[in-house]
Amino acid sequence: MSKEYDLVILGGGTGGYVAAIRASQLGLKVAVVEKGKLGGTCLHAGCIPSKALLRSAEVYATTKRSEEFGVITKNVSLDFSKVQDRKNKITEQLYKGVQHLMKQGKIDVIEGYGRILGPSIFSPIPGTISVEMNNGEENEMLIPKNVIIATGSRPRSLPGLEIDGEYVLTSDEALQMESLPNSIIIVGGGVIGIEWASMLHDFGVEVTVLEYADRILPTEDREISKEMQRLLKKKGVTIVTGAKVLPETLEKGEGITIKAEHKSEAKSFSADKVLVSVGRQANVENIGLENTEIVMEKGYITTNEFFQTKESHIYAIGDVIGGLQLAHVASHEGIVAVEHIAGENPSPMDYSLISKCVYSNPEVASVGFTEEEAKEKGFTVKVGKFSFRAIGKALVFGESDGFVKLVVDSSSDDLLGVHMIGPHVTDMISEAGLARVLDATPWEIAHTIHPHPTLSEAIGEAALAVDGKAIHA
């Protein structure tokens, strides 16, 4: 059986389903092919479930120090099964919401595995989608005018550290743990690794982080990385940077032991489990790319600024094209691609305007260039910093570690980047993002009257600090 569409989207994750909704709004006849559940990694194995666990860990850690707030509690304990139940309920509620949006937009959802066919009796150009149906029925043929590849990514593994689901895990398996280990080694100190380190420590797990680079969170501003490392170590997390894991030395028994080369010496590290968090790789295998002229580079699909591949009617968005592998990035890439298909003349995305977040404790958020990046690009910079220790609301919260940092072009006063570490900064970063979009100067940010007492006052004070005019410094 064959059906014709204006657009078929391979993958129903955040990028795919948002693109489908936008296409429906523009009057296109749309189908989404998804082999698993709508919502993809973000909803079922990433953003949402991990943040639900992080919130439970935060509440547990805060409850254990409740006497600081004058609240006396005794025998505080953790029921991890209820933590997991709460996570699952949140995920299920949002999943039902996405299903409703598909029905509301009259978007066909085809449950199966889709592959792109080359020129055939169905079409003289590549792009017909053959769907191997989940229900075992005969393959469906979808004949679209346009295709968007939004098949996402999966966790990378390391040779010799094979994922077994018992001793060696990725974030996928860790999210399904029925009980917490007493100890864990996290290989990789990037965003996902640090979120898990923070969460598991707050749950009471002994955590060791092994990072190959010379610092954790290596894509963040160096001062942010340094502060995060200091605060995690202060809490009791062991962090070893410049550590090259030697996976062939893996030993399993009562727990697991691995070795890492550190300062030219092989050192052993033992724990109940190992969490491998060394990035993600694109899901591009077995989707029919070989039947097209689509170009790949370093494992990712190459596209132009409107996300067209070399096959101009086939687009690709999200993790399969590399870059910033973030849900909100995939969503907006999908919108740009759909609007280009529909002739809406969208503006290309400026990735320097996209905010990034780390949902650890403390949180990290940033937008624009780091101080190092700005200098490498030839800017002469000036910096404004302001500590949360001088912010009343942070003291009220009992979370006053961290700071806000602005990186500014000395000659033009243009805002180049904003970097934050501290309480609720993932909710605050959008002000900085808007300032970047509007090309605001520190003077304009400083003269935006921030209500008192709020955490956002730190942004205004940091803007004043750029020219040495902070009031509460």
C-alpha positions as CSV (number, residue, x, y, z in Angstrom):
1,M,0.0,0.0,0.0
2,S,1.3,3.5,-0.8
3,K,0.3,7.0,0.4
4,E,1.3,10.4,-0.9
5,Y,2.4,13.3,1.4
6,D,3.8,16.8,1.1
7,L,6.3,15.8,3.9
8,V,7.4,12.6,5.6
9,I,9.6,13.0,8.7
10,L,11.9,10.1,9.8
11,G,11.9,10.2,13.6
12,G,9.3,11.5,16.0
13,G,11.7,13.0,18.6
14,T,11.6,16.6,19.7
15,G,12.9,17.9,16.3
16,G,10.7,15.6,14.3
17,Y,7.4,16.1,16.0
18,V,7.9,19.9,16.3
19,A,8.6,20.0,12.6
20,A,5.5,18.0,11.9
21,I,3.3,20.4,13.9
22,R,4.8,23.5,12.1
23,A,4.2,21.8,8.7
24,S,0.6,21.0,9.7
25,Q,0.1,24.7,10.6
26,L,1.3,25.6,7.2
27,G,-1.2,23.4,5.5
28,L,1.1,20.5,4.5
29,K,0.0,16.9,4.5
30,V,2.4,15.3,7.0
31,A,3.4,11.8,8.2
32,V,5.9,11.0,11.0
33,V,7.6,7.6,11.0
34,E,8.7,6.5,14.4
35,K,10.0,3.0,15.4
36,G,9.6,3.7,19.2
37,K,7.6,6.3,21.1
38,L,6.8,9.8,20.0
39,G,9.0,12.2,21.9
40,G,12.2,10.3,21.2
41,T,15.3,10.4,23.4
42,C,14.5,13.8,25.0
43,L,11.2,12.7,26.4
44,H,11.9,9.0,27.2
45,A,15.6,8.7,27.7
46,G,17.1,12.1,28.2
47,C,16.0,15.6,29.0
48,I,12.7,14.9,30.9
49,P,13.5,11.7,32.9
50,S,16.9,12.9,33.9
51,K,15.6,16.2,35.1
52,A,12.9,14.4,37.1
53,L,15.6,12.4,38.8
54,L,17.7,15.5,39.4
55,R,14.7,17.2,41.0
56,S,14.2,14.3,43.4
57,A,17.9,14.3,44.2
58,E,17.7,18.1,44.9
59,V,14.8,17.7,47.2
60,Y,16.5,14.8,49.1
61,A,19.7,16.7,49.5
62,T,17.8,19.8,50.7
63,T,15.7,17.8,53.2
64,K,18.9,16.4,54.7
65,R,20.1,20.0,55.5
66,S,16.6,21.3,56.5
67,E,17.8,22.3,59.9
68,E,19.6,25.2,58.2
69,F,16.1,26.5,57.4
70,G,14.7,25.9,60.9
71,V,12.9,22.8,59.8
72,I,13.6,19.8,62.0
73,T,13.3,16.4,60.3
74,K,14.3,13.0,61.5
75,N,15.3,9.8,59.8
76,V,15.1,11.2,56.3
77,S,15.2,8.3,53.8
78,L,15.0,7.7,50.1
79,D,12.5,5.4,48.4
80,F,14.1,5.1,44.9
81,S,11.2,3.1,43.5
82,K,9.0,6.1,44.2
83,V,11.5,8.4,42.6
84,Q,11.4,6.2,39.5
85,D,7.5,6.1,39.6
86,R,7.4,9.9,39.7
87,K,9.8,10.1,36.7
88,N,7.7,7.6,34.7
89,K,4.4,9.5,35.5
90,I,5.8,12.8,34.2
91,T,7.1,11.1,31.1
92,E,3.8,9.4,30.4
93,Q,1.8,12.6,30.9
94,L,4.0,14.4,28.4
95,Y,3.9,11.5,26.0
96,K,0.1,11.6,26.0
97,G,0.4,15.4,25.3
98,V,2.5,14.8,22.2
99,Q,0.1,12.1,20.9
100,H,-2.7,14.6,21.4
101,L,-0.8,17.2,19.4
102,M,-0.4,14.8,16.5
103,K,-4.1,14.1,16.4
104,Q,-5.0,17.8,16.7
105,G,-2.7,18.5,13.7
106,K,-4.2,15.6,11.7
107,I,-0.6,14.3,11.4
108,D,-0.3,10.6,10.4
109,V,2.0,8.7,12.8
110,I,3.4,5.5,11.2
111,E,4.7,3.1,13.8
112,G,7.6,1.4,12.2
113,Y,11.2,1.6,10.9
114,G,11.5,3.8,7.8
115,R,14.2,3.6,5.1
116,I,14.8,5.9,2.1
117,L,14.6,4.2,-1.3
118,G,16.4,5.2,-4.4
119,P,14.7,5.9,-7.7
120,S,11.9,3.4,-8.2
121,I,8.5,2.7,-9.7
122,F,7.1,5.1,-7.1
123,S,9.4,8.1,-7.9
124,P,12.1,8.9,-10.4
125,I,14.2,10.5,-7.5
126,P,15.3,9.1,-4.2
127,G,13.0,9.8,-1.3
128,T,10.2,7.2,-1.2
129,I,10.0,5.8,2.3
130,S,9.6,2.1,2.9
131,V,8.3,1.5,6.4
132,E,8.8,-1.9,8.1
133,M,5.7,-1.9,10.3
134,N,5.9,-2.6,14.0
135,N,2.8,-4.7,13.9
136,G,4.3,-7.1,11.4
137,E,2.0,-6.1,8.6
138,E,3.3,-5.6,5.0
139,N,5.6,-2.7,4.5
140,E,3.9,0.6,3.7
141,M,5.3,2.9,1.0
142,L,5.1,6.6,1.7
143,I,5.7,8.9,-1.4
144,P,6.6,12.4,-0.2
145,K,7.4,15.6,-2.0
146,N,9.9,16.3,0.8
147,V,11.7,14.3,3.5
148,I,13.1,15.4,6.8
149,I,15.6,13.1,8.5
150,A,15.3,13.5,12.3
151,T,16.5,10.2,13.5
152,G,18.5,11.5,16.5
153,S,21.5,10.0,18.3
154,R,22.5,7.4,20.8
155,P,25.2,7.3,23.5
156,R,28.7,6.5,22.3
157,S,30.6,3.6,23.8
158,L,34.3,3.0,24.3
159,P,36.1,0.0,22.9
160,G,36.7,-2.5,25.7
161,L,34.0,-0.9,27.9
162,E,31.1,-2.8,26.3
163,I,27.7,-1.8,27.7
164,D,26.3,-4.8,29.6
165,G,23.5,-3.1,31.5
166,E,24.8,-4.5,34.8
167,Y,28.3,-3.2,35.5
168,V,28.8,-0.9,32.5
169,L,26.0,1.5,31.7
170,T,25.1,4.5,29.5
171,S,22.6,7.1,30.5
172,D,19.9,4.9,28.8
173,E,20.5,2.0,31.2
174,A,21.1,4.3,34.2
175,L,17.7,5.9,33.9
176,Q,16.1,2.4,34.3
177,M,18.1,1.4,37.5
178,E,15.8,-0.2,40.1
179,S,18.1,0.6,42.9
180,L,21.1,2.9,43.4
181,P,24.7,1.6,43.6
182,N,26.8,2.4,46.6
183,S,29.5,3.8,44.2
184,I,29.9,4.6,40.6
185,I,32.7,5.7,38.2
186,I,31.6,8.2,35.5
187,V,33.8,8.2,32.4
188,G,33.3,11.6,30.9
189,G,33.0,15.0,32.6
190,G,30.9,16.7,30.0
191,V,27.3,17.9,30.4
192,I,25.6,14.5,30.8
193,G,28.4,13.2,33.0
194,I,28.3,16.1,35.4
195,E,24.5,16.0,35.6
196,W,24.7,12.4,36.6
197,A,27.6,13.0,39.0
198,S,25.6,15.8,40.8
199,M,22.4,13.7,40.9
200,L,23.9,10.5,42.1
201,H,26.0,12.3,44.8
202,D,22.9,14.0,46.0
203,F,21.2,10.6,46.2
204,G,24.1,9.5,48.5
205,V,26.2,7.5,45.9
206,E,30.0,7.7,46.1
207,V,31.0,9.3,42.7
208,T,34.3,9.4,40.8
209,V,34.5,11.3,37.5
210,L,37.3,10.5,35.0
211,E,37.7,13.2,32.4
212,Y,40.1,13.0,29.5
213,A,40.4,16.8,29.0
214,D,42.2,19.1,31.4
215,R,38.9,20.2,32.9
216,I,35.3,19.1,33.3
217,L,32.6,20.9,31.2
218,P,35.4,21.6,28.6
219,T,33.0,23.5,26.3
220,E,32.0,26.0,29.0
221,D,33.9,29.1,30.0
222,R,37.0,28.1,31.9
223,E,36.0,30.0,35.0
224,I,32.7,28.2,35.0
225,S,34.4,24.8,34.7
226,K,36.8,25.7,37.5
227,E,34.0,26.8,39.8
228,M,32.0,23.6,39.1
229,Q,35.0,21.4,39.8
230,R,35.6,23.3,43.1
231,L,32.0,23.0,44.3
232,L,31.6,19.3,43.3
233,K,34.9,18.4,45.1
234,K,33.7,20.4,48.1
235,K,30.6,18.2,48.2
236,G,32.7,15.1,48.1
237,V,32.8,14.1,44.4
238,T,36.2,12.8,43.3
239,I,37.2,14.4,40.0
240,V,40.3,13.3,38.0
241,T,41.0,15.3,34.9
242,G,43.6,14.4,32.3
243,A,42.6,10.8,32.7
244,K,42.8,8.4,29.8
245,V,40.7,5.4,30.5
246,L,42.4,2.1,29.6
247,P,39.3,0.0,29.0
248,E,41.2,-3.2,28.2
249,T,42.1,-3.4,32.0
250,L,38.4,-3.7,33.0
251,E,37.8,-6.3,35.7
252,K,34.4,-7.5,37.0
253,G,33.8,-9.2,40.3
254,E,31.9,-7.9,43.3
255,G,32.0,-4.6,41.4
256,I,34.1,-3.3,38.6
257,T,37.7,-2.0,38.3
258,I,39.1,0.0,35.5
259,K,42.5,1.7,35.0
260,A,43.2,5.2,33.7
261,E,46.5,6.8,32.7
262,H,46.9,9.9,34.8
263,K,50.2,11.9,34.8
264,S,51.9,9.1,32.9
265,E,50.9,6.6,35.6
266,A,48.2,3.9,35.4
267,K,45.9,4.1,38.3
268,S,43.1,1.7,39.3
269,F,39.6,2.9,40.1
270,S,36.9,0.6,41.6
271,A,33.2,1.0,42.1
272,D,29.9,-1.0,41.9
273,K,29.2,0.4,38.4
274,V,30.6,2.4,35.5
275,L,28.6,5.0,33.6
276,V,30.1,5.8,30.2
277,S,29.3,9.4,29.2
278,V,31.6,10.2,26.3
279,G,29.1,11.9,23.9
280,R,26.6,10.7,21.4
281,Q,26.7,9.4,17.8
282,A,24.2,10.0,15.0
283,N,21.6,7.4,14.1
284,V,22.4,7.2,10.4
285,E,22.8,3.5,9.8
286,N,20.3,1.5,7.9
287,I,18.0,4.4,6.9
288,G,18.8,4.3,3.2
289,L,21.4,7.0,2.9
290,E,23.3,4.8,0.5
291,N,20.4,5.1,-1.9
292,T,20.9,8.9,-2.2
293,E,23.6,11.5,-3.0
294,I,23.5,12.7,0.6
295,V,27.0,13.6,1.9
296,M,28.3,12.5,5.3
297,E,31.2,14.1,7.2
298,K,32.7,12.6,10.4
299,G,29.6,10.5,11.0
300,Y,27.1,13.3,10.5
301,I,24.9,14.4,7.6
302,T,26.0,17.7,5.9
303,T,23.4,20.3,5.1
304,N,23.1,24.0,4.0
305,E,21.8,26.8,6.3
306,F,18.2,25.7,5.6
307,F,19.1,22.0,6.4
308,Q,18.9,20.8,2.9
309,T,21.1,17.8,2.0
310,K,22.7,17.4,-1.4
311,E,19.3,15.9,-2.3
312,S,17.5,19.3,-2.2
313,H,14.1,17.7,-1.3
314,I,15.6,15.8,1.6
315,Y,16.4,17.8,4.7
316,A,18.1,16.7,8.0
317,I,17.9,18.2,11.4
318,G,18.9,17.6,15.0
319,D,21.6,15.3,16.3
320,V,22.1,13.6,12.9
321,I,23.8,16.8,11.6
322,G,26.1,17.3,14.6
323,G,26.6,20.8,16.1
324,L,24.7,21.6,19.2
325,Q,23.0,18.3,20.1
326,L,20.2,19.9,22.1
327,A,16.4,19.4,22.0
328,H,15.6,23.1,21.6
329,V,18.1,23.3,18.8
330,A,16.6,20.4,16.9
331,S,13.1,21.9,17.3
332,H,14.1,25.2,15.8
333,E,16.1,23.5,13.0
334,G,12.9,21.6,12.2
335,I,10.9,24.8,12.1
336,V,13.4,26.5,9.7
337,A,13.5,23.4,7.5
338,V,9.7,23.2,7.3
339,E,9.3,26.9,6.6
340,H,11.9,26.6,3.8
341,I,10.0,23.7,2.3
342,A,6.8,25.8,2.5
343,G,8.4,28.9,0.8
344,E,8.2,31.0,3.9
345,N,11.8,32.4,3.5
346,P,13.0,31.8,7.1
347,S,16.2,33.3,8.4
348,P,19.1,30.9,8.9
349,M,19.9,30.1,12.6
350,D,22.7,31.9,14.4
351,Y,24.0,29.2,16.8
352,S,25.8,31.8,18.9
353,L,22.4,33.1,20.1
354,I,21.4,29.7,21.5
355,S,21.4,29.2,25.2
356,K,22.9,26.0,26.7
357,C,22.1,24.6,30.2
358,V,23.6,22.0,32.6
359,Y,21.0,20.9,35.2
360,S,23.4,19.9,37.9
361,N,23.5,21.2,41.4
362,P,24.6,24.0,41.1
363,E,23.2,24.7,37.6
364,V,25.2,26.1,34.7
365,A,23.8,28.2,31.8
366,S,25.5,30.1,29.0
367,V,24.9,31.9,25.7
368,G,27.4,33.3,23.2
369,F,31.2,33.1,23.2
370,T,33.3,32.1,26.2
371,E,36.1,34.6,27.2
372,E,38.7,32.3,25.5
373,E,36.6,32.0,22.3
374,A,36.1,35.7,22.1
375,K,39.9,36.4,22.4
376,E,40.6,33.7,19.8
377,K,38.2,35.4,17.4
378,G,40.3,38.6,17.7
379,F,38.1,40.6,20.2
380,T,39.6,42.7,22.9
381,V,37.3,41.9,25.8
382,K,36.3,43.3,29.1
383,V,34.5,41.2,31.7
384,G,31.9,41.9,34.4
385,K,31.4,39.3,37.2
386,F,29.0,39.3,40.1
387,S,28.8,36.7,42.9
388,F,25.5,35.2,44.2
389,R,26.9,35.7,47.7
390,A,25.9,39.4,47.5
391,I,22.3,38.5,46.3
392,G,19.7,38.5,49.0
393,K,17.4,36.0,47.3
394,A,20.3,33.5,46.9
395,L,21.0,33.7,50.7
396,V,17.3,33.2,51.3
397,F,17.4,30.1,49.1
398,G,20.4,28.9,51.0
399,E,22.3,28.6,47.6
400,S,24.8,31.4,47.3
401,D,27.7,29.7,45.5
402,G,28.4,30.8,41.9
403,F,28.4,33.9,39.8
404,V,27.2,35.6,36.6
405,K,29.9,36.6,34.1
406,L,29.5,38.9,31.0
407,V,32.0,39.0,28.2
408,V,31.9,42.2,26.2
409,D,33.7,43.7,23.2
410,S,35.8,46.6,24.6
411,S,35.6,48.6,21.4
412,S,31.9,48.3,20.5
413,D,30.4,47.4,23.9
414,D,28.7,44.5,22.2
415,L,27.6,41.7,24.4
416,L,29.6,38.6,23.3
417,G,28.7,36.0,25.9
418,V,27.0,35.4,29.2
419,H,28.0,32.6,31.6
420,M,26.3,31.6,34.9
421,I,26.8,29.1,37.6
422,G,24.5,29.0,40.6
423,P,20.9,28.6,41.7
424,H,18.2,28.5,39.0
425,V,20.5,29.9,36.3
426,T,18.9,27.7,33.7
427,D,15.7,29.7,34.2
428,M,17.6,33.0,34.1
429,I,19.6,32.5,31.0
430,S,16.8,33.5,28.6
431,E,17.2,37.2,29.6
432,A,20.8,36.9,28.4
433,G,19.7,35.1,25.3
434,L,17.2,37.9,24.5
435,A,19.9,40.5,25.2
436,R,22.1,38.7,22.6
437,V,19.2,38.6,20.0
438,L,18.5,42.3,20.5
439,D,22.2,43.2,20.5
440,A,21.9,44.8,23.9
441,T,24.8,46.5,25.6
442,P,25.8,46.1,29.3
443,W,24.4,49.6,29.8
444,E,21.0,48.5,28.5
445,I,21.0,45.4,30.7
446,A,22.1,47.4,33.7
447,H,19.3,49.9,33.2
448,T,16.7,47.2,33.0
449,I,15.4,47.5,36.5
450,H,15.6,44.0,38.1
451,P,13.1,43.4,40.9
452,H,14.4,43.0,44.4
453,P,14.8,40.5,45.9
454,T,15.4,38.2,42.9
455,L,18.3,36.1,41.6
456,S,18.1,38.1,38.4
457,E,19.7,41.1,40.1
458,A,23.0,39.3,39.6
459,I,22.6,39.9,35.9
460,G,22.1,43.6,36.3
461,E,25.0,43.9,38.8
462,A,27.3,41.9,36.5
463,A,26.4,44.3,33.6
464,L,27.4,47.2,35.9
465,A,30.6,45.5,36.8
466,V,31.7,45.5,33.2
467,D,32.7,49.1,33.7
468,G,33.4,48.9,37.4
469,K,30.1,50.3,38.5
470,A,28.5,47.4,40.4
471,I,26.5,48.7,43.4
472,H,26.7,45.8,45.8
473,A,30.2,44.5,45.0
